[in-house]
Amino acid sequence: MSYWSHEYLLRTWGGPMVQAEFLKEAQRAFFVPRLFSGLNLFLDKAGLLPDSVDLVAKECKNKKAFIVTDEYAVRFAPRVMSPYEKRHGIQFEIWDKAKPDAPIDTVKDCAAKMSAFGPDLIFAIGGGSSMDTAKGAWLLYEHPDANIAILSPLIPLNLRNKAKLVAVPTTSGTGSEVTGIAVISFPDGVKLGVGGALPEFVPDFALLDPTLTTGMPPQLTAGTGGDALAHAVDAFMAPRADELNQAIALKAIKMIFEWLPKAYHDGNDLMPRMKMQYAATMAGIPLSNAGSGISHALGHTIGGLYHIHHGAMVLLFLPYELQVYARVTDRHLEICDMLGIRDKSSAEESLANLIRKIRGLMTDLKLPISLKDAGVSRDDFEKNLDFTLDQTPTDPAFYFGWYDLNREQLKDLFLCAYDGNLLNMNSDVWR
């Protein structure tokens, strides 16, 4: 199957143009939704001053709103709906069939139901898959003839003619509530980032209520939190990251190391949940504005092929990304300084300290450090290795790296990752 990311000119020139310093300095853009956080976002009674309910409801002229969610997060729908129904008379329809990794067939089904209802406000309630499904369905609702697989990122999506988007995250990791990308999966195992020339998929509103995340299972907490850490590190390391994005990413990294283990070990403690929800959103902002890194290209390929949790996979590949990028930049040393693990006498030892700290967190969270630990069999890995090596460079996240890895380097990286061994950067493959 053909995808927009396979197009020769985009692959050959798109990455270098995106990373070009003169373009970054010519004009910097910073897109975020109108964001509200706290414990009182869904009040049935109005206060003395307009609140988030009033501001969101103003966008619902026809009094029809559509909820996109999944079979778990649908339990939160009545709480979200209640103030809009009681205070503004808005009518809702709920679609709760979102699936992990946002399969394209599910996106199309959601769009069909959305079109039949005709809302002018869309609520995405759930984790990243629900939000990505809502974004893809929103696009097809606005433009039924759009082909998501080949939709060029150079063309504006031209959204908001029919509806606007409200994101209500119930997990802390994907950052989809603030990003301009939807990640859609296809039957052949490809996970494709979709977005237009402008980040129109950035929701109009993001409503962060930490009580919606309490009670998350430990492994979901670990996987989504790992995703947030990969986002923050990726965005901090990205060549396009400027001072504004780096400042947010650096603070997010610090918060995640401090609060993720606490959220993992006690799912009902509200303070860690609140801190992690905010950290995940903070990590998503620079990811959206500065770009991701090769950990995401590698994680998308493996996660989509073997149906492994996205957050666990991108975090698994994060140490390899740091090794690869350390050849051309010492930016990771600022992360070491912030975490108090910098070795002033040795940049190599500082990098090793950072990788040990990341893997120590992974061990604490019982996340896999190798593909073997993640349940990938050696036979399946070897059988699919050529597809993996072909697909990874076509992932849009591959464009945001400091340099392109050749096929032999990618092969060495995947072989090391299978057993959890770090790269030997002095080998002939990396010289």
GULO-354625 format. One record per residue: z, x negated, y negated of N, C-alpha, C, CB in turn; residue in three letters. Coordinates in steps of 0.02 Angstrom, whole numbers, plus 50000, padded with zeros to 5 digits. Glycine has a CB too. Layout:
residues N
ZXYZXYZXYZXYAla
...
END
This chain:
residues 431
500004995850060500005000050000500004995649938500615004850000Met
499664997849885499614994049824500134996349773498914994649794Ser
500434991349739500944992849688500764989249624501654990749712Tyr
501034991649568500874988549504501074981149503501204992249447Trp
501614979449538501864972649537501414967749575502564972449565Ser
500924970449613500454966149650499854964249607500224969649713His
499784967349548499194966249506499174958949483499204971049446Glu
498594955749490498534948549479498724946449408497824946349494Tyr
498464949749359498584947649290499324948449271498154951649242Leu
499634953749294500344954649279500754949249313500584961549302Leu
500584947649376500954942449412500844935549381500754942449485Arg
500234934149360500064927549336500284926449264499324926349343Thr
500174931549222500314930749151500914934749127499714932749111Trp
501084939949164501634944249141502294940649134501714950049188Gly
502474936749186503104933149184503144928149127503204929549249Gly
502654923549121502674918849066502684922148997502084914149070Pro
502324927648988502314930948924502994934248909501764936248921Met
503294937248960503954940248951504464935048929504184943749015Val
504404928948958504904923748945504744919648883504954919249004Gln
504154920548852503944916248797504444916448740503254918448772Ala
504664910448719505164909848667504924912748601505364902648658Glu
504284911648585504044914048520504024921648516503344911248507Phe
503924924948574503944932248573504654934748566503634935048638Leu
505124931448599505824933448594506064932848522506264929248641Lys
505884927348489506114926248421505744930548371506044919048403Glu
505134932748387504754936848341505084943648330504034937748366Ala
505354946348384505684952848378506164953848436505174958648375Gln
506794955148421507294956448473507474963848473507924952048462Arg
507494966748531507674973748538508304974348580507094977948570Ala
508704979348566509334980348602509434987848610509944977048565Phe
509324990248671509334997448685509954999248726508704999548722Phe
510315004148702510885006948738510895014448727511565003648715Val
511175018248773511265025448762511845026748715511365029248829Pro
511925032948692512535034948659513065035548713512455041648618Arg
513585031448707514045030448762514745033148744514085023148781Leu
515025037048790515705039648782516105037848844515705047448770Phe
516725035548835517145034048892517845036748879517175026448904Ser
518185038548933518865041048927519025046448978518975043748858Gly
519635049148972519885054049020519785061248998520605052749032Leu
519495062248938519445069148912518725070848891519905069948852Asn
518245068948932517545070048915517305077048934517115064948950Leu
517695080648975517455087049000517995092448988517285086649076Phe
518135093548924518655098348904518365105348897518985096148838Leu
518685110148927518455117048923518555120148854518805121348975Asp
519035117448816519165120148749518975114948697519915122048742Lys
518655117248644518445112748591519045110448550517925116148546Ala
518995104448522519515101848479519345103048406519615094448491Gly
519705099648362519595100448290518935097348268520165097448251Leu
518725092048303518125088448285517615088948342518275081048268Leu
516965088348326516465088348379516595082648429515745087648349Pro
516485083948493516585078848544515935077848582517145080848592Asp
515975074148637515375072548675515035078748702515535067848733Ser
515425083848721515135090048746514695093248692515685095048768Val
514935093448631514555096448576513915092448562514975096748513Asp
513975085848563513395081648546512865081948601513615074348536Leu
513075082248664512585082848718512275089748717512925081548787Val
512675094848708512425101748709511915103048654513005106648702Ala
511955099448599511465100248545510755098848568511635095748487Lys
510685094748620510025092948646509755098148694510045086148680Glu
510145103348709509955108348759509755114848724510525109548810Cys
509185114848693508975120448651508865126948691508345118748614Lys
508605126248752508445132048792509015134148839507825130748833Asn
509575130548833510185132248872510065131748947510415139248854Lys
509645126948969509515125949040509585118449056508815128549060Lys
510035116949102510165110049121510115109349197510865107649096Ala
509875103649219509745102349290510165096349312508995101049304Phe
510545097049366510965091649391510635088449452511665094349410Ile
510565081749449510325077749505510925073949532509735072849483Val
511075074949596511655071649626511545071049701512295075649611Thr
512075068849736512025068149809512565072249843512065060649830Asp
512585071849908513045076149945513775074249935512885075850019Glu
513915068149912514595066149897514785067949825514695058549907Tyr
514375065849777514545066749706514475073949682514115062349663Ala
514175078349722514095085249702514785088549690513705089249754Val
515305085749720515985088449710516205088049637516485084749755Arg
515885083549599516075082749528515665087349482515985075549507Phe
515155090549509514715094649468515085100349432514165097649511Ala
515525104149466515875109549430516275107049370516335113149478Pro
516585101249377516975098449321516525096649262517365092349343Arg
515935093849277515475092049223515175098349191514915087549251Val
515005103149232514675109249207515145113549164514425113249265Met
515765113949183516225118949155516235119249079516915117549179Ser
516335113749042516365114448969515695116448938516585107948939Pro
515145114548969514495116448941514355123848952513935112148972Tyr
514575126349009514495133449022514955137548977514645135049096Glu
515585135748972516065139748936515995139148860516765137648955Lys
515825133248836515815132148763515125133148733516055125248747Arg
514595132448774513915132748746513445137248785513625125848742His
513685140548837513275145348873512675142348908513035150548826Gly
512725136148930512165132748963512145134749036512225125048955Ile
511545136249061511435137949131511245131749170510895143449137Gln
511535130849229511405124849269511075126649335512055121149282Phe
510675121849359510455121849429510625115149458509675123449434Glu
510875115149520511095108949553510605107149609511805109549580Ile
510395100949610510005098149665510405092149691509265095949642Trp
510635092549755511095087549780510835083749841511745090849799Asp
510195082249839509875079049897509665071849884509275083049919Lys
509945068649833509785061549820510005057349880510135059149755Ala
509605052349897509735047949954509795040749931509175048650007Lys
510125036449972510165029349954509475026349943510535025550009Pro
509425022049893508805018349876508265022749846508535015049938Asp
508425028949830507945033549796507255033549828507885031549723Ala
507175036149889506515036349920506025040549879506575039249992Pro
505395038549878504895041849836504805049149856504225038149841Ile
504845050849920504765057849940505335062149913504745058350017Asp
505945059349912506515062949884506425063849809507165059149898Thr
506175058749775506035059249703505545064849689505765052449676Val
505025065349729504515070549719504805077449732503915069349765Lys
505225078149783505545084549797505985086649739505965084149862Asp
506365081949712506795083449654506375085549594507225077249636Cys
505825082149583505385083849526505105090949533504815078849521Ala
504935092849594504665099549605505185104949588504435100449678Ala
505805103849610506345108649594506485108649519506985106949633Lys
506455102949489506565102349417506035106149378506575095049396Met
505415105449399504865108849365504915116449372504195106449393Ser
505135118649430505205125949441505745128849396505365127449514Ala
506265124949381506825127349340506675126649265507455123649357Phe
506345121249245506165120249176506745118549129505845126249151Gly
507145113449144507715111749101507495107749040508235107849140Pro
507915107648989507805102948935508375097848930507725106748868Asp
508805097848981509325092748987509415091349062509995095148954Leu
509435084749079509515082649149510145078549154508905078549173Ile
510605080549198511205076749212511115073049278511825081449214Phe
511205066449277511215062449338511935060749354510775056049331Ala
512205063549408512905062549427512925058849493513285069349432Ile
513215052849493513265049049555513195041649543512745051349604Gly
512985038049595512865030949591512155029449569513015027549657Gly
511955023249579511295021149556510725024949587511205013849569Gly
510785026749651510245030349684510135037249653510385031049759Ser
510675040749637510605047249604510285046449536511285050749598Ser
510495041349499510215040349432509485038149435510625035249394Met
509315033849483508625031749491508185037649512508565026049542Asp
508445041849557508085047849578507965052349518508465051649632Thr
508475053249477508415057549417507895054749370509075058149381Ala
507885048149361507395045049315506675046049341507535037549307Lys
506585044749407505915045749435505695052949433505905043249506Gly
506145057549448505975064749446505845066949375506535068949477Ala
506225064349328506115065849257505415063949235506635062149213Trp
505185057949257504505055749241503995060649269504385048749269Leu
504075062649332503595067249363503645074249334503695067449439Leu
504235076149310504325082549276503925082649211505075083949263Tyr
503955077149175503595076649112502845075449123503885070949069Glu
502685071649175501975069849189501845070549264501825062549164His
501685076549287501615077949359501085073649394501455085149370Pro
500595071249357500055067449389500185059849391499405068749353Asp
500755057749366500905050549364500975047849435501555049249324Ala
500705041849446500765038349510501275032749501500075035549536Asn
501885033849525502425029149512502275022249541503075031849542Ile
501935021949598501815015649631501385010849589501475016749698Ala
500915013549550500465009249513500535009949438499745010749533Ile
501085013149416501195014249345501325007649310501785019149333Leu
500875005549266500924999049234501514998849185500274997449197Ser
501894993349185502444992649137502204991349066502904987049159Pro
501554990549058501274989448991501124995948955500644985348996Leu
501175001548991501005008148963501645012048949500535012049011Ile
501715014948889502295019148875502335025048922502285021548802Pro
502945027048939503045032748984502955039348949503725032449016Leu
503075039348883503005045448843503455051048870502275047748842Asn
504095049648873504595054448897504885058448838505145050948936Leu
505345063048855505725067048807505315072348771506035062448756Arg
504755074148800504385079948775504665086448804503635079248792Asn
504965085948863505255091848895506015091548901504955092748964Lys
506285085548913507005085048927507275078248906507145086349001Ala
507935078048901508305071748890508785070648948508685071848821Lys
509035064548953509405062449013510125060648995509065056549047Leu
510595063249036511305061649031511525058449096511725068049015Val
511815052449093512045048949153512805049349159511815041649153Ala
513045051449217513755051949231513905047949294513985059549240Val
514065041449287514165037249347514815038949384514165029949327Pro
514775038949450515365039949492515515033749534515275045949537Thr
515125028349524515265021849553515265016749497514745020049609Thr
515485010749512515525005549460515124999449484516255003549445Ser
514484999349466514094993649489513374993449466514094993549561Gly
512994998849476512274998349465512094997449392511935004449493Thr
512485000349347512315000049277511725004349258512174993149257Gly
511485008549304510895012549291511005017349233510695016449353Ser
511645018749217511785023249161511585020249093512525024949160Glu
511425013649092511235010549028510575006749033511785005849005Val
510245006849091509645002749099509005006849091509644999449167Thr
508465003249076507815006449066507365005949126507475003449007Gly
507645005049185507255004249247507505009149299507314996949273Ile
507045011649339507215015449399506955011549459506915022749397Ala
507375010549509507175006949570507035012249624507725001849594Val
506405012749644506175017749692505965014249756505595022049662Ile
506135017149814505925014049877505355018049908506525013749926Ser
504945014349946504345017149978504395016250054503705013849949Phe
503995020150092504065020150165503965013450198503585024950194Pro
503585008850166503465002350198504024997350185502804999450173Asp
504574999650155505144995250143505164991950075505154989950194Gly
504664993350033504644990349966505104994349919503914990349939Val
505524990649881505914993449828505614991149762506674991449834Lys
505394995949721504994994349663505354996349599504314997749667Leu
505414991749553505674993349487505144996749446505934987049452Gly
505305002349417504825006249378505085007049307504705013249410Val
504645005949259504815006749189504195005949147505365001749167Gly
504215008049085503635007549042503685001848992503535014049005Gly
503205001748945503184996548895503804996648851502564997148852Ala
504095002548842504725003348807505245005648858504655008348747Leu
505875003848848506395005848897506585013148890507015001448889Pro
506105017548902506215024648892506675027748945505565028348892Glu
506775024149001507225026649053507965025649034507085023149119Phe
508095022048980508795021548957509035028648941508865016848894Val
509565031048974509785037948962509965039148889510375039549006Pro
509925045348870510105047148801510865046948792509845054148784Asp
511225048648845511955048548843512215045448908512255055648833Phe
512755041648904513125039348963513845041648955513075031548972Ala
514095045349004514775048149001515195044849056514765055949010Leu
515675040749036516075036749083516775039549088516095029349060Leu
516905042849144517565045449159517825041849221517555053249170Asp
518325037449214518535033349271518835037449328519035028249248Pro
519075043449313519365047449368518845049549419519705053649339Thr
518205049349399517675051049447517565045549498517025052449409Leu
517845039649485517745033949531518355032649574517575027749492Thr
518915036049562519505034849602519395037349674520135038249571Thr
519685033749721519605035749791518965033349823519645043049796Gly
518565029349788517965026549819518165022349880517565022249769Met
517805022749936517975018649994517955011249976517485020050052Pro
518365007150008518395000049991517724996449994518864996550037Pro
517314997750046516684994050051516174996249999516404994850120Gln
516205002549979515775004749924516005001649858515765012449919Leu
516655001249849516934997849791516704990549789517704998249791Thr
516734987349847516534980249851515784979449837516704977449920Ala
515364983549868514644982849859514414984249789514284987449906Gly
514674989649759514464991249691514754986149641514694998349672Thr
515374983849654515654978749611515274972149616516374977649628Gly
515054970449677514644964449685513984965049647514504963249758Gly
513704970949646513094972249608513224970849534512854979549618Asp
513784973249508513944972249438514014964849422514594975949420Ala
514334961049466514404953849454513734950449453514864950649507Leu
513294952249500512624949349501512244951049438512234951749563Ala
512324957249414511994959249351512224954849293512144966549335His
512884953949288513154950149232512934942849234513914950649231Ala
512964939749293512764932749299512014932049288512964929949368Val
511624936449320510894936349310510714936749236510564942049349Asp
511004941649202510844942749132511064936949088511154949149107Ala
511644933949103511874928249065511404922249075512584926349085Phe
511164921349136510734915649152510004916649132510774914149226Met
509794922749120509084924249107508834920449046508984931749098Ala
508234917549049507964914048991507924918248928507274911449008Pro
507834924848936507764929248878508434931148847507374935448897Arg
508984929448879509634931548854509794928148788510184929948906Ala
509964932248738510174929448674510934929848668509834933248615Asp
511184928148609511914927748600512254934448611512074925048531Glu
511954939848589512254946448597512314948348671511844951648559Leu
511774947448708511784949048779512254944448818511084948748808Asn
512254938048800512674933248836513414934748825512524926148813Gln
513594936748764514304938248750514544944048793514394939848676Ala
514134949248798514324955048839514354953148913513834960848828Ile
513864949348936513844947349006514444943049024513194943549022Ala
514624938348981515174933848995515834937649001515224928448941Leu
515944942348957516554946448960516554950649024516614950948898Lys
515984953249043515944957249105516124953049166515244960249113Ala
515874946749168516024942349224516784941349230515674935549216Ile
517094939949174517824938849174518194945049199518064937049104Lys
517994950949175518324957149195518234958549269518064962949154Met
517644957249296517514958749366517934954349412516764957849383Ile
517974947849397518394943549438519124945649436518334936249416Phe
519344948249379520044950349372520184957049405520224950649299Glu
519724961949397519894968849414519574971349479519684973249359Trp
519024968249502518714970849562519164970249624518064967049575Leu
519504964649636519944964449694520494969749692520264957549700Pro
520744971149632521264976249626520994983149641521574976149555Lys
520384984649617520084991049632519924991749706519434992049591Ala
519734986149737519574986149809520194987449851519254979449829Tyr
520744984349834521344984849875521744991149863521794978849863His
521644994549807521985000949794521495005449757522634999849752Asp
521145009649795520625013849767520875019249721520255016849821Gly
521535020649720521795026049679522145023649616522275030249719Asn
522175017049606522475014249545521975015149488522665006749555Asp
522155019149439521675021149387521485015449341521965026749346Leu
521955010849325521795005549278521225000949303522425001349264Met
521264998449365520694994449389520044998349390520834991749459Pro
520085004849407519485008949407519195009349337519635015949434Arg
519615010349287519385010849218519065004249196519965012649172Met
519394998749211519124992149191518464990649226519644986749206Lys
518414992249290517804990849327517234995349305517924991749402Met
517385001549288516855005949263516555003149198517125013049252Gln
516995000849155516764998149092516394991449103517344997149043Tyr
516664987249147516344980849161515644981849191516774976649209Ala
515564986749235514914988049265514414990349212514974993349321Ala
514634994649167514194996849113514024990949067514525002449073Thr
514514986849051514384980949010513884976349043515034977148996Met
513944975449109513474971049145512774973949144513704970049217Ala
512714980649145512054983749145511694983049079512124990949162Gly
512064982449024511744982048958511334975748950512274982348902Ile
511604969748961511184963748957510664963349012511604957448959Pro
510804966249071510304966449123509684970149098510574969749187Leu
509794975749064509244979849039508874976448983509504986549017Ser
509234972848941508934970048881508684962848889509424970248825Asn
508974959148937508774952148945508414950849011509374947748941Ala
508504955249060508174954349124508654952049178507614949449118Gly
508424952249240508824950249296508614943349319508774955349354Ser
508704941749383508524935249409508294935649480509114930449403Gly
508184929749511507894929749577508374932649629507704922749597Ile
509024932949615509474936049663509274943249675510204935849639Ser
509004946449623508794953449631508124953949667508734956749563His
507664949249655507034949349692507164948249767506554943849665Ala
507594943549782507754942149852508134947949883508174935649858Leu
508624950549846509024956149872508634962449880509604957349826Gly
508174963949833507744969849841507344969549905507274970649780His
507044963749917506604962949975506994963850041506264956149974Thr
507554960250047507944960650109508284967450115508464955050111Ile
508584969850060508944976150063508484981950079509284977449998Gly
507874981950049507404987350063507144987150134506834987050015Gly
507044981150160506754980350227507254982250282506504973250237Leu
507884980150272508394981150325508904986550307508744974650338Tyr
508804989850250509234995450230509974993250226509165001350279His
510074987750190510744985050178510934986550106510784977450193Ile
511564987850093511794989650026511534984649974512554990150024His
511244987349922510934983249870511434978249840510654987649814His
512024980549822512514976049791512714970249835513124979949771Gly
512814971649899512994966349946512444961149951513134969250015Ala
511814963249948511254958649955511154954349893510614962349971Met
511164957349834511044953249774511624948249763510964957749711Val
512234950249781512784945549775512724939949826513454949149785Leu
512484941549886512384936349937511914930949912512104939450001Leu
511394932849875510894928049852511084924749786510224931349845Phe
511624926849754511804924149689511954916549691512414927749663Leu
512314913949741512414906649743511764902749747512854904849801Pro
511274905449783510634902049789510264902049722510194905349843Tyr
510314907649686510024907849619510324902549574510114914849588Glu
510984901849576511314896849534511094889849552512074897549540Leu
511024888449617510784881849638510074880549611510784881249714Gln
509644885549616508954884749594508914883849519508534890849616Val
509274887849481509244887449409509574881149381509574893549378Tyr
510064878349418510404872349394509944866349389510984870749440Ala
509354866849419508864861349413508604860749342508284862549461Arg
508614866349304508284866349239508744868549182507684870749241Val
509324871049196509784873249143510504872149165509664880749126Thr
510934870649116511644870049129512044875949102511914863449100Asp
511704881449092512024887249062512614889749104511524892849053Arg
512574888749169513124891049213513784887649196512944889849285His
513754881849162514374878349146514804882449097514214871549116Leu
514484886649057514874891049013515274896149053514404894648963Glu
514994898349109515364902849153515954899149183514914905749209Ile
515844892949203516384888849230516944887849179516124882049253Cys
516754886649117517254885849063517674892149056516914884148996Asp
517334897849055517684904149046518164905649103517184909849039Met
517964903749165518384905049224518894899549237517944905849285Leu
518874894249196519344888749204519224884449265520034891449207Gly
518594883749286518434879849346517944874249331518144884449401Ile
517874872449268517414867149248517704860349266517264867549173Arg
517314856149299517484849249311517124845149258517274846949384Asp
517514842449210517224839049153516834832849172517754837349103Lys
516994830049229516674823749248516054824649291517164819449285Ser
515934830949314515384831849362515084838849355515614830649433Ser
514464839249332514124845749329514004848549399513444845049292Ala
513874844049448513764846249516514384849449546513534840349559Glu
514964846249532515584849049559515764855549524516164843949550Glu
515584856249460515704862549425515294868149457515514861849350Ser
514664866649473514244871649507514554873449575513524869049516Leu
514774868449611515084869749676515714874049669515254863149711Ala
516094872749616516694876849604516514884149591517094874049544Asn
515974885249553515764892049537515534895649600515204892049484Leu
515144892249641514904895249704515494896749750514394890649739Ile
515974892149754516564893449795516954899449770517014887249796Arg
516994900249705517364905949677517004912449693517454905249601Lys
516354912549688515974918549704516044920249778515224917649686Ile
515974915249821516034916449892516744918149913515784910449931Arg
517224915549876517914917349889518034924749874518384913149847Gly
517724927249820517774934349804517434938449859517454935749736Leu
516854936149881516494939649934516914940149998515834936249949Met
517254934750015517684934650074518264939550066517944927650088Thr
518564939550006519114944149992518894951349999519404942849922Asp
518274952749980518004959549981517674961250048517514960549925Leu
517684956550094517374957450160516624958950155517734963150198Lys
516304955550108515584956050101515244950250138515374956050026Leu
514644951350165514324946050204514104940150161513714948850241Pro
514194934150188513964928050154513294925850183514484922450161Ile
513104928450240512474926750271512114933150292512574922050332Ser
511454932650303511074938350327511274940050399510324936950323Leu
511464934950436511714936150504512344940450503511854929450540Lys
512794938850457513404942750449513254949850425513884939450400Asp
512694950750390512504957350365512194961750419512034956650307Ala
512094958950478511834962850534511094962050547511974969950522Gly
510764957250514510054956050526509984951650589509724952550464Val
509624954150638509534950250700509044944650689509304954850757Ser
509124939250726508674933550720507954935550735508894927850767Arg
507854939750787507174941850805506844945750748507194946150869Asp
507214950550719506934954450664506794949950604507414960150645Asp
507254945350590507164940850533506534936650541507774936250526Phe
506434933850599505844929550610505204933750611505914925650675Glu
505244939750641504654944050644504414946150574504804950250686Lys
504894947250529504724949750462504694944350409505224954950442Asn
504754938050429504804932650380504184932150337504934926050414Leu
503594932750366502974932350326502934937950274502354932450371Asp
503114944150296503134949650248503634948250193503304956250284Phe
504204945550210504724944050161504464938950110505354941350195Thr
504124933850134503864928650090503284931150047503624922550130Leu
502904936050073502364939050033502634943749980501874942750079Asp
503144947649998503384952949955503814950449897503764957949995Gln
504244945549911504734943349861504424941349794505134937649888Thr
503884937349793503604935449728503284941149689503084930049738Pro
503174946949722502894952549686503434956949655502464956749732Thr
504064955649670504604959649641504654958049567505274958249677Asp
504704963149523504734961849451505304957149431504814968249414Pro
505854957349468506414952849450506224945549457507024954349494Ala
505724944149498505484937249507505214934449442504954936949562Phe
504954938849398504644936649336505164933849287504284942449303Tyr
505794935549296506294933849246506654927249261506804939349242Phe
506424923649312506734917249329506514911749282506584915349400Gly
506834905949289506664900249247506004897049270507214895049249Trp
505844897749333505204895249359505064898749424505214887449367Tyr
504434898649445504244901949508504384897349567503494903849506Asp
504664900349619504754896649681504124897249723505374899349720Leu
503924891549754503334891849798503544894449867503004884849804Asn
503054895449909503184898549974503654894450016502524899550011Arg
503584887750016504024883550056504744883750031503774876350056Glu
504824884149966505504884649938505824891349956505484883749862Gln
505424896649952505684903249971505874903350045505174908649956Leu
505454900350086505594900250158506244896450172505014897050197Lys
506324890650140506934886850149507544890850126506894880150110Asp
507474894350071508034898350045508224903850094507854901349977Leu
507734907550119507884912950166508174910250232507244917050181Phe
507924904650256508194901750317508924899650307507774895750339Leu
509074896750250509764894850235510204901050230509804890750170Cys
509944906250196510334912350186510464915850251509974917050138Ala
510034915050300510154918550364510804916150395509564917250413Tyr
510934909550392511544906850421512094905850370511394900250455Asp
511944906950305512454906150254512524899050229513104908450280Gly
512054894650246512074887750223511794887250152511674883150270Asn
512094883150110511824882050043511214877550047512364878949997Leu
510824877549993510214873649991510374866249984509764875949932Leu
509944862150013509964854950001509464853449947509824850950066Asn
509704852949885509244852149829508944845249825509604853749764Met
509164840649869508874833949872508324833349925509424828749886Asn
508204838749960507684838550012506994838549979507744844450061Ser
506484836550020505804836249993505554842949967505344833650047Asp
505794848349997505564855049976505724856349904505884860450020Val
506284853649879506514855249811506384849649761507244856649813Trp
506064844349781505924838849734505294840449694505844832149771Arg
END
